[in-house]
Amino acid sequence: MELINASRKRAFTDADWPANQYTVATLTLDELLKERGREFIFEGKRRTDLIRFGKFTTASWWDHNPSNDPNKELFPVPNNQLAINPNLVQNPGY
């Protein structure tokens, strides 16, 4: 919580900060996911975070519309890797 508040404090004025800092009661997993979305907006972490938090098939974000297809949580295994290693199996849906 302290690390998130230290990073977040720069976005608020001194007068607004006390009302906007996280506490043990306000930093829920949903709020943490939202904060990571704001902090890492252009760093390509959103898809991974949504999958990690179990929200990829239900959450809307940027240009992503949710899909009820759980197969989309995995990337396809590249064909050249499948050809090289006969022990690999393609992920479902590809």
N, CA, C and O atoms as a Tinker XYZ file with bonds, in Angstrom:
   376  protein
     1  N      0.820000   -1.173000    0.000000    73     2
     2  CA     0.000000    0.000000    0.000000    64     1     3
     3  C      0.873000    1.249000    0.000000    63     2     4     5
     4  O      0.580000    2.210000   -0.711000    81     3
     5  N      1.947000    1.242000    0.795000    73     3     6
     6  CA     2.810000    2.425000    0.858000    64     5     7
     7  C      3.475000    2.707000   -0.484000    63     6     8     9
     8  O      3.623000    3.865000   -0.873000    81     7
     9  N      3.882000    1.642000   -1.201000    73     7    10
    10  CA     4.520000    1.838000   -2.506000    64     9    11
    11  C      3.541000    2.415000   -3.522000    63    10    12    13
    12  O      3.903000    3.284000   -4.315000    81    11
    13  N      2.318000    1.938000   -3.498000    73    11    14
    14  CA     1.314000    2.459000   -4.423000    64    13    15
    15  C      1.005000    3.912000   -4.091000    63    14    16    17
    16  O      0.902000    4.741000   -4.995000    81    15
    17  N      0.856000    4.230000   -2.820000    73    15    18
    18  CA     0.610000    5.619000   -2.425000    64    17    19
    19  C      1.776000    6.521000   -2.798000    63    18    20    21
    20  O      1.558000    7.658000   -3.218000    81    19
    21  N      3.001000    6.046000   -2.656000    73    19    22
    22  CA     4.164000    6.864000   -3.011000    64    21    23
    23  C      4.154000    7.185000   -4.500000    63    22    24    25
    24  O      4.493000    8.302000   -4.891000    81    23
    25  N      3.781000    6.244000   -5.316000    73    23    26
    26  CA     3.707000    6.463000   -6.760000    64    25    27
    27  C      2.516000    7.351000   -7.126000    63    26    28    29
    28  O      2.620000    8.195000   -8.016000    81    27
    29  N      1.436000    7.169000   -6.470000    73    27    30
    30  CA     0.188000    7.873000   -6.779000    64    29    31
    31  C      0.180000    9.326000   -6.303000    63    30    32    33
    32  O     -0.512000   10.159000   -6.887000    81    31
    33  N      0.926000    9.634000   -5.271000    73    31    34
    34  CA     0.887000   10.965000   -4.649000    64    33    35
    35  C      1.242000   12.075000   -5.629000    63    34    36    37
    36  O      0.740000   13.192000   -5.501000    81    35
    37  N      2.093000   11.789000   -6.600000    73    35    38
    38  CA     2.524000   12.826000   -7.543000    64    37    39
    39  C      1.387000   13.366000   -8.401000    63    38    40    41
    40  O      1.526000   14.432000   -9.001000    81    39
    41  N      0.269000   12.656000   -8.474000    73    39    42
    42  CA    -0.849000   13.070000   -9.317000    64    41    43
    43  C     -1.843000   13.985000   -8.597000    63    42    44    45
    44  O     -2.816000   14.436000   -9.202000    81    43
    45  N     -1.605000   14.264000   -7.311000    73    43    46
    46  CA    -2.555000   15.053000   -6.531000    64    45    47
    47  C     -1.874000   16.248000   -5.887000    63    46    48    49
    48  O     -0.672000   16.223000   -5.625000    81    47
    49  N     -2.647000   17.291000   -5.633000    73    47    50
    50  CA    -2.130000   18.430000   -4.878000    64    49    51
    51  C     -2.086000   18.048000   -3.401000    63    50    52    53
    52  O     -2.701000   17.067000   -2.983000    81    51
    53  N     -1.357000   18.831000   -2.623000    73    51    54
    54  CA    -1.266000   18.548000   -1.186000    64    53    55
    55  C     -2.640000   18.609000   -0.521000    63    54    56    57
    56  O     -2.912000   17.863000    0.420000    81    55
    57  N     -3.498000   19.492000   -1.008000    73    55    58
    58  CA    -4.827000   19.626000   -0.412000    64    57    59
    59  C     -5.719000   18.428000   -0.754000    63    58    60    61
    60  O     -6.538000   18.011000    0.066000    81    59
    61  N     -5.562000   17.875000   -1.958000    73    59    62
    62  CA    -6.406000   16.751000   -2.390000    64    61    63
    63  C     -5.894000   15.393000   -1.939000    63    62    64    65
    64  O     -6.661000   14.431000   -1.895000    81    63
    65  N     -4.621000   15.297000   -1.606000    73    63    66
    66  CA    -4.008000   13.997000   -1.324000    64    65    67
    67  C     -4.657000   13.220000   -0.181000    63    66    68    69
    68  O     -4.928000   12.032000   -0.356000    81    67
    69  N     -4.920000   13.824000    0.979000    73    67    70
    70  CA    -5.483000   13.026000    2.081000    64    69    71
    71  C     -6.769000   12.284000    1.711000    63    70    72    73
    72  O     -6.997000   11.177000    2.199000    81    71
    73  N     -7.592000   12.858000    0.879000    73    71    74
    74  CA    -8.853000   12.212000    0.504000    64    73    75
    75  C     -8.660000   11.150000   -0.575000    63    74    76    77
    76  O     -9.553000   10.332000   -0.798000    81    75
    77  N     -7.515000   11.148000   -1.245000    73    75    78
    78  CA    -7.306000   10.242000   -2.369000    64    77    79
    79  C     -6.274000    9.156000   -2.125000    63    78    80    81
    80  O     -6.040000    8.332000   -3.009000    81    79
    81  N     -5.660000    9.128000   -0.976000    73    79    82
    82  CA    -4.683000    8.069000   -0.729000    64    81    83
    83  C     -5.380000    6.778000   -0.326000    63    82    84    85
    84  O     -6.475000    6.787000    0.238000    81    83
    85  N     -4.723000    5.683000   -0.627000    73    83    86
    86  CA    -5.282000    4.381000   -0.293000    64    85    87
    87  C     -5.042000    4.060000    1.181000    63    86    88    89
    88  O     -4.044000    4.460000    1.781000    81    87
    89  N     -5.993000    3.327000    1.729000    73    87    90
    90  CA    -5.857000    2.783000    3.076000    64    89    91
    91  C     -6.027000    1.274000    2.965000    63    90    92    93
    92  O     -6.316000    0.753000    1.888000    81    91
    93  N     -5.850000    0.591000    4.056000    73    91    94
    94  CA    -6.041000   -0.867000    4.052000    64    93    95
    95  C     -7.468000   -1.209000    3.639000    63    94    96    97
    96  O     -7.696000   -2.225000    2.982000    81    95
    97  N     -8.407000   -0.388000    4.011000    73    95    98
    98  CA    -9.814000   -0.654000    3.681000    64    97    99
    99  C    -10.155000   -0.322000    2.231000    63    98   100   101
   100  O    -11.043000   -0.952000    1.657000    81    99
   101  N     -9.476000    0.650000    1.624000    73    99   102
   102  CA    -9.858000    1.080000    0.278000    64   101   103
   103  C     -9.064000    0.408000   -0.832000    63   102   104   105
   104  O     -9.485000    0.448000   -1.988000    81   103
   105  N     -7.941000   -0.200000   -0.523000    73   103   106
   106  CA    -7.133000   -0.847000   -1.565000    64   105   107
   107  C     -7.576000   -2.300000   -1.730000    63   106   108   109
   108  O     -6.974000   -3.219000   -1.174000    81   107
   109  N     -8.634000   -2.482000   -2.500000    73   107   110
   110  CA    -9.150000   -3.819000   -2.799000    64   109   111
   111  C     -8.458000   -4.347000   -4.051000    63   110   112   113
   112  O     -7.723000   -3.613000   -4.711000    81   111
   113  N     -8.687000   -5.603000   -4.377000    73   111   114
   114  CA    -8.096000   -6.156000   -5.601000    64   113   115
   115  C     -8.643000   -5.458000   -6.846000    63   114   116   117
   116  O     -7.897000   -5.231000   -7.799000    81   115
   117  N     -9.923000   -5.116000   -6.854000    73   115   118
   118  CA   -10.488000   -4.388000   -7.989000    64   117   119
   119  C     -9.845000   -3.012000   -8.123000    63   118   120   121
   120  O     -9.548000   -2.568000   -9.232000    81   119
   121  N     -9.633000   -2.348000   -7.015000    73   119   122
   122  CA    -8.999000   -1.029000   -7.047000    64   121   123
   123  C     -7.539000   -1.143000   -7.474000    63   122   124   125
   124  O     -7.031000   -0.273000   -8.182000    81   123
   125  N     -6.867000   -2.198000   -7.054000    73   123   126
   126  CA    -5.485000   -2.421000   -7.475000    64   125   127
   127  C     -5.406000   -2.639000   -8.983000    63   126   128   129
   128  O     -4.497000   -2.127000   -9.636000    81   127
   129  N     -6.343000   -3.387000   -9.535000    73   127   130
   130  CA    -6.387000   -3.593000  -10.980000    64   129   131
   131  C     -6.601000   -2.269000  -11.711000    63   130   132   133
   132  O     -5.956000   -2.015000  -12.728000    81   131
   133  N     -7.492000   -1.432000  -11.207000    73   131   134
   134  CA    -7.722000   -0.120000  -11.821000    64   133   135
   135  C     -6.468000    0.750000  -11.741000    63   134   136   137
   136  O     -6.112000    1.423000  -12.709000    81   135
   137  N     -5.812000    0.734000  -10.609000    73   135   138
   138  CA    -4.600000    1.540000  -10.433000    64   137   139
   139  C     -3.491000    1.069000  -11.359000    63   138   140   141
   140  O     -2.777000    1.890000  -11.935000    81   139
   141  N     -3.339000   -0.226000  -11.506000    73   139   142
   142  CA    -2.336000   -0.746000  -12.453000    64   141   143
   143  C     -2.679000   -0.354000  -13.877000    63   142   144   145
   144  O     -1.784000   -0.094000  -14.681000    81   143
   145  N     -3.961000   -0.307000  -14.198000    73   143   146
   146  CA    -4.382000    0.140000  -15.520000    64   145   147
   147  C     -4.008000    1.587000  -15.775000    63   146   148   149
   148  O     -3.601000    1.940000  -16.882000    81   147
   149  N     -4.143000    2.426000  -14.758000    73   147   150
   150  CA    -3.762000    3.838000  -14.910000    64   149   151
   151  C     -2.245000    4.008000  -14.953000    63   150   152   153
   152  O     -1.726000    4.768000  -15.771000    81   151
   153  N     -1.552000    3.320000  -14.093000    73   151   154
   154  CA    -0.104000    3.500000  -13.983000    64   153   155
   155  C      0.646000    2.949000  -15.197000    63   154   156   157
   156  O      1.640000    3.533000  -15.628000    81   155
   157  N      0.181000    1.844000  -15.742000    73   155   158
   158  CA     0.894000    1.189000  -16.847000    64   157   159
   159  C      0.113000    1.271000  -18.161000    63   158   160   161
   160  O      0.147000    0.335000  -18.960000    81   159
   161  N     -0.582000    2.375000  -18.388000    73   159   162
   162  CA    -1.507000    2.484000  -19.516000    64   161   163
   163  C     -0.879000    2.176000  -20.872000    63   162   164   165
   164  O     -1.533000    1.552000  -21.707000    81   163
   165  N      0.346000    2.582000  -21.120000    73   163   166
   166  CA     0.961000    2.369000  -22.436000    64   165   167
   167  C      2.085000    1.342000  -22.393000    63   166   168   169
   168  O      2.940000    1.339000  -23.279000    81   167
   169  N      2.107000    0.486000  -21.406000    73   167   170
   170  CA     3.218000   -0.446000  -21.259000    64   169   171
   171  C      2.865000   -1.896000  -21.580000    63   170   172   173
   172  O      3.676000   -2.791000  -21.344000    81   171
   173  N      1.683000   -2.138000  -22.107000    73   171   174
   174  CA     1.319000   -3.471000  -22.571000    64   173   175
   175  C      1.091000   -4.504000  -21.480000    63   174   176   177
   176  O      1.328000   -5.692000  -21.701000    81   175
   177  N      0.641000   -4.082000  -20.318000    73   175   178
   178  CA     0.433000   -5.007000  -19.207000    64   177   179
   179  C     -1.048000   -5.308000  -18.951000    63   178   180   181
   180  O     -1.365000   -6.196000  -18.160000    81   179
   181  N     -1.944000   -4.591000  -19.601000    73   179   182
   182  CA    -3.358000   -4.699000  -19.256000    64   181   183
   183  C     -3.932000   -6.089000  -19.510000    63   182   184   185
   184  O     -4.630000   -6.632000  -18.654000    81   183
   185  N     -3.650000   -6.662000  -20.657000    73   183   186
   186  CA    -4.183000   -7.990000  -20.983000    64   185   187
   187  C     -3.738000   -9.013000  -19.945000    63   186   188   189
   188  O     -4.549000   -9.792000  -19.443000    81   187
   189  N     -2.455000   -9.008000  -19.628000    73   187   190
   190  CA    -1.913000   -9.940000  -18.639000    64   189   191
   191  C     -2.559000   -9.723000  -17.274000    63   190   192   193
   192  O     -2.912000  -10.683000  -16.588000    81   191
   193  N     -2.713000   -8.460000  -16.885000    73   191   194
   194  CA    -3.348000   -8.167000  -15.598000    64   193   195
   195  C     -4.788000   -8.654000  -15.562000    63   194   196   197
   196  O     -5.220000   -9.239000  -14.568000    81   195
   197  N     -5.538000   -8.419000  -16.639000    73   195   198
   198  CA    -6.932000   -8.872000  -16.660000    64   197   199
   199  C     -7.035000  -10.387000  -16.587000    63   198   200   201
   200  O     -7.928000  -10.918000  -15.928000    81   199
   201  N     -6.135000  -11.079000  -17.255000    73   199   202
   202  CA    -6.128000  -12.545000  -17.162000    64   201   203
   203  C     -5.770000  -12.971000  -15.746000    63   202   204   205
   204  O     -6.418000  -13.855000  -15.186000    81   203
   205  N     -4.750000  -12.356000  -15.160000    73   203   206
   206  CA    -4.319000  -12.688000  -13.798000    64   205   207
   207  C     -5.430000  -12.463000  -12.781000    63   206   208   209
   208  O     -5.578000  -13.242000  -11.839000    81   207
   209  N     -6.215000  -11.398000  -12.965000    73   207   210
   210  CA    -7.279000  -11.074000  -12.025000    64   209   211
   211  C     -8.605000  -11.759000  -12.382000    63   210   212   213
   212  O     -9.611000  -11.547000  -11.705000    81   211
   213  N     -8.611000  -12.578000  -13.442000    73   211   214
   214  CA    -9.802000  -13.316000  -13.825000    64   213   215
   215  C    -10.885000  -12.458000  -14.444000    63   214   216   217
   216  O    -12.068000  -12.779000  -14.324000    81   215
   217  N    -10.506000  -11.360000  -15.113000    73   215   218
   218  CA   -11.493000  -10.434000  -15.659000    64   217   219
   219  C    -11.366000  -10.234000  -17.164000    63   218   220   221
   220  O    -12.058000   -9.380000  -17.719000    81   219
   221  N    -10.518000  -10.981000  -17.836000    73   219   222
   222  CA   -10.289000  -10.758000  -19.264000    64   221   223
   223  C    -11.541000  -10.985000  -20.089000    63   222   224   225
   224  O    -11.775000  -10.261000  -21.057000    81   223
   225  N    -12.343000  -11.961000  -19.736000    73   223   226
   226  CA   -13.541000  -12.253000  -20.527000    64   225   227
   227  C    -14.744000  -11.418000  -20.099000    63   226   228   229
   228  O    -15.819000  -11.552000  -20.683000    81   227
   229  N    -14.585000  -10.553000  -19.084000    73   227   230
   230  CA   -15.722000   -9.753000  -18.630000    64   229   231
   231  C    -15.458000   -8.250000  -18.650000    63   230   232   233
   232  O    -16.413000   -7.474000  -18.653000    81   231
   233  N    -14.216000   -7.813000  -18.663000    73   231   234
   234  CA   -13.905000   -6.379000  -18.549000    64   233   235
   235  C    -13.724000   -5.726000  -19.913000    63   234   236   237
   236  O    -13.141000   -6.312000  -20.825000    81   235
   237  N    -14.233000   -4.503000  -20.038000    73   235   238
   238  CA   -13.978000   -3.691000  -21.216000    64   237   239
   239  C    -12.803000   -2.775000  -20.900000    63   238   240   241
   240  O    -12.681000   -2.272000  -19.783000    81   239
   241  N    -11.954000   -2.565000  -21.875000    73   239   242
   242  CA   -10.840000   -1.637000  -21.696000    64   241   243
   243  C    -10.343000   -1.202000  -23.060000    63   242   244   245
   244  O    -10.254000   -1.996000  -23.996000    81   243
   245  N    -10.031000    0.044000  -23.146000    73   243   246
   246  CA    -9.521000    0.673000  -24.353000    64   245   247
   247  C    -10.316000    0.232000  -25.577000    63   246   248   249
   248  O    -11.469000    0.633000  -25.737000    81   247
   249  N     -9.721000   -0.589000  -26.446000    73   247   250
   250  CA   -10.436000   -1.040000  -27.642000    64   249   251
   251  C    -10.802000   -2.521000  -27.549000    63   250   252   253
   252  O    -11.114000   -3.151000  -28.559000    81   251
   253  N    -10.765000   -3.066000  -26.356000    73   251   254
   254  CA   -11.081000   -4.477000  -26.142000    64   253   255
   255  C    -12.516000   -4.612000  -25.657000    63   254   256   257
   256  O    -12.899000   -4.038000  -24.638000    81   255
   257  N    -13.287000   -5.366000  -26.388000    73   255   258
   258  CA   -14.622000   -5.733000  -25.926000    64   257   259
   259  C    -14.544000   -7.143000  -25.368000    63   258   260   261
   260  O    -13.922000   -8.013000  -25.976000    81   259
   261  N    -15.163000   -7.381000  -24.225000    73   259   262
   262  CA   -15.047000   -8.707000  -23.621000    64   261   263
   263  C    -15.590000   -9.809000  -24.517000    63   262   264   265
   264  O    -16.553000   -9.624000  -25.261000    81   263
   265  N    -14.947000  -10.946000  -24.420000    73   263   266
   266  CA   -15.359000  -12.126000  -25.166000    64   265   267
   267  C    -15.642000  -13.224000  -24.159000    63   266   268   269
   268  O    -14.924000  -13.358000  -23.168000    81   267
   269  N    -16.653000  -13.993000  -24.396000    73   267   270
   270  CA   -16.960000  -15.115000  -23.499000    64   269   271
   271  C    -16.139000  -16.346000  -23.843000    63   270   272   273
   272  O    -16.359000  -17.415000  -23.275000    81   271
   273  N    -15.195000  -16.208000  -24.766000    73   271   274
   274  CA   -14.373000  -17.325000  -25.196000    64   273   275
   275  C    -13.127000  -17.432000  -24.320000    63   274   276   277
   276  O    -12.181000  -16.670000  -24.520000    81   275
   277  N    -13.098000  -18.356000  -23.355000    73   275   278
   278  CA   -11.928000  -18.480000  -22.476000    64   277   279
   279  C    -10.669000  -18.894000  -23.221000    63   278   280   281
   280  O     -9.568000  -18.743000  -22.691000    81   279
   281  N    -10.805000  -19.417000  -24.450000    73   279   282
   282  CA    -9.626000  -19.793000  -25.231000    64   281   283
   283  C     -8.769000  -18.577000  -25.563000    63   282   284   285
   284  O     -7.571000  -18.718000  -25.805000    81   283
   285  N     -9.357000  -17.397000  -25.578000    73   283   286
   286  CA    -8.618000  -16.193000  -25.934000    64   285   287
   287  C     -7.705000  -15.712000  -24.806000    63   286   288   289
   288  O     -6.978000  -14.733000  -24.976000    81   287
   289  N     -7.733000  -16.381000  -23.671000    73   287   290
   290  CA    -6.816000  -16.038000  -22.582000    64   289   291
   291  C     -5.412000  -16.561000  -22.853000    63   290   292   293
   292  O     -4.456000  -16.148000  -22.197000    81   291
   293  N     -5.284000  -17.469000  -23.818000    73   291   294
   294  CA    -3.984000  -18.031000  -24.180000    64   293   295
   295  C     -3.614000  -17.605000  -25.589000    63   294   296   297
   296  O     -4.480000  -17.476000  -26.454000    81   295
   297  N     -2.328000  -17.388000  -25.817000    73   295   298
   298  CA    -1.858000  -17.129000  -27.170000    64   297   299
   299  C     -1.655000  -18.457000  -27.881000    63   298   300   301
   300  O     -1.476000  -19.484000  -27.226000    81   299
   301  N     -1.680000  -18.457000  -29.211000    73   299   302
   302  CA    -1.396000  -19.703000  -29.925000    64   301   303
   303  C      0.083000  -20.052000  -29.820000    63   302   304   305
   304  O      0.932000  -19.167000  -29.709000    81   303
   305  N      0.381000  -21.332000  -29.856000    73   303   306
   306  CA     1.776000  -21.782000  -29.924000    64   305   307
   307  C      2.210000  -21.612000  -31.382000    63   306   308   309
   308  O      1.518000  -22.086000  -32.284000    81   307
   309  N      3.340000  -20.943000  -31.630000    73   307   310
   310  CA     3.774000  -20.731000  -33.019000    64   309   311
   311  C      3.952000  -22.056000  -33.769000    63   310   312   313
   312  O      4.422000  -23.044000  -33.203000    81   311
   313  N      3.568000  -22.061000  -35.055000    73   311   314
   314  CA     3.642000  -23.271000  -35.865000    64   313   315
   315  C      5.055000  -23.825000  -35.969000    63   314   316   317
   316  O      5.239000  -25.042000  -35.981000    81   315
   317  N      6.061000  -22.950000  -36.046000    73   315   318
   318  CA     7.433000  -23.465000  -36.143000    64   317   319
   319  C      7.835000  -24.200000  -34.870000    63   318   320   321
   320  O      8.618000  -25.148000  -34.933000    81   319
   321  N      7.319000  -23.786000  -33.722000    73   319   322
   322  CA     7.619000  -24.496000  -32.474000    64   321   323
   323  C      6.896000  -25.841000  -32.425000    63   322   324   325
   324  O      7.441000  -26.827000  -31.928000    81   323
   325  N      5.668000  -25.877000  -32.940000    73   323   326
   326  CA     4.936000  -27.145000  -33.002000    64   325   327
   327  C      5.640000  -28.135000  -33.926000    63   326   328   329
   328  O      5.666000  -29.333000  -33.646000    81   327
   329  N      6.213000  -27.639000  -35.033000    73   327   330
   330  CA     6.907000  -28.505000  -35.983000    64   329   331
   331  C      8.207000  -29.047000  -35.400000    63   330   332   333
   332  O      8.579000  -30.188000  -35.675000    81   331
   333  N      8.894000  -28.248000  -34.605000    73   331   334
   334  CA    10.178000  -28.655000  -34.023000    64   333   335
   335  C      9.994000  -29.649000  -32.883000    63   334   336   337
   336  O     10.773000  -30.593000  -32.748000    81   335
   337  N      8.969000  -29.440000  -32.064000    73   335   338
   338  CA     8.779000  -30.252000  -30.858000    64   337   339
   339  C      7.456000  -31.017000  -30.939000    63   338   340   341
   340  O      6.396000  -30.415000  -30.766000    81   339
   341  N      7.492000  -32.303000  -31.192000    73   339   342
   342  CA     6.246000  -33.077000  -31.301000    64   341   343
   343  C      5.514000  -33.243000  -29.970000    63   342   344   345
   344  O      4.364000  -33.683000  -29.954000    81   343
   345  N      6.157000  -32.902000  -28.864000    73   343   346
   346  CA     5.488000  -32.991000  -27.557000    64   345   347
   347  C      4.544000  -31.827000  -27.300000    63   346   348   349
   348  O      3.712000  -31.905000  -26.397000    81   347
   349  N      4.652000  -30.747000  -28.074000    73   347   350
   350  CA     3.783000  -29.592000  -27.891000    64   349   351
   351  C      2.430000  -29.824000  -28.532000    63   350   352   353
   352  O      2.324000  -30.502000  -29.554000    81   351
   353  N      1.411000  -29.265000  -27.934000    73   351   354
   354  CA     0.047000  -29.343000  -28.461000    64   353   355
   355  C     -0.470000  -27.906000  -28.566000    63   354   356   357
   356  O     -0.250000  -27.093000  -27.668000    81   355
   357  N     -1.157000  -27.604000  -29.666000    73   355   358
   358  CA    -1.700000  -26.260000  -29.855000    64   357   359
   359  C     -2.725000  -25.935000  -28.771000    63   358   360   361
   360  O     -3.503000  -26.800000  -28.368000    81   359
   361  N     -2.725000  -24.702000  -28.304000    73   359   362
   362  CA    -3.688000  -24.268000  -27.307000    64   361   363
   363  C     -5.110000  -24.315000  -27.891000    63   362   364   365
   364  O     -5.279000  -24.119000  -29.095000    81   363
   365  N     -6.119000  -24.567000  -27.072000    73   363   366
   366  CA    -7.495000  -24.660000  -27.575000    64   365   367
   367  C     -7.927000  -23.370000  -28.273000    63   366   368   369
   368  O     -7.587000  -22.267000  -27.846000    81   367
   369  N     -8.681000  -23.538000  -29.350000    73   367   370
   370  CA    -9.232000  -22.399000  -30.046000    64   369   371
   371  C     -8.412000  -21.895000  -31.211000    63   370   372   373
   372  O     -8.832000  -20.960000  -31.892000    81   371
   373  N     -7.233000  -22.496000  -31.469000    73   371   374
   374  CA    -6.382000  -22.033000  -32.562000    64   373   375
   375  C     -6.149000  -23.128000  -33.572000    63   374   376
   376  O     -5.452000  -22.915000  -34.564000    81   375
